[in-house]
């Protein structure tokens, strides 16, 4: 009730400004939400794309090691005085990735073949990584898991894929200690990395890409664009308000003042309008009404 009375008491200019402000707020909020969704989606696609490229690179190193390096070095495993980790695809991919991380720009990128029972304890899965391996084991249809994770270095986007034992020759080093090369036992011991089986998922290959900077850049872009939108909307509202005031409200006020004069008997005032729009039509109607009123008053005066 009070709101209706307040609105009725407002002048046209105030009502129109109120309507413009409401439209402005709704437009800005709607635009902000939609823009935020788009920018956040683009940022997430960017980090996902980086992770996909890196995981493809790591797999290319693994394939090269398995197909080209392993056949050359495997015959020397039993004769070489020390174990040659270069025959292990996981070792090669890890070394290549560590060289990649030496550049400051990429120091917060991470790669790990997180293994439940690794030969090298540096590859042992933590609690989070263990859950990923278990998910792959429990659902053979799950071929990739993605998401965000908080590390001491900051929030990262990760891609995890299952690593399965697909070749018999891989089991030589991981079935039982008595079948493993002696140099391997001398390097890593006989307690870890055994009991693996063919077609068993033993690891989760994980690539982690820092996401904080990308999302911070996305936020800065959102703030900049929203600032521009607010400025543009404000200018548009100001221009609309100026044009409405000049071409509508001021002309109506002029007609109102003339009508006030006519209402107190000043028939010399005319509703002058040079335009052909609706307000000019209203002024013309008032002129005819004034003429009719003048004739009626003259007739009334002549009778008296």
Helices and strands as residue ranges (DSSP letters): H 2-9, H 12-64, I 65-69, H 70-73, G 74-76, G 85-87, H 89-101, G 104-106, E 110-115, G 121-123, H 127-138, E 145-151, E 154-164, G 168-173, H 182-188, E 201-210, H 212-244, I 245-249, H 250-263, H 278-303
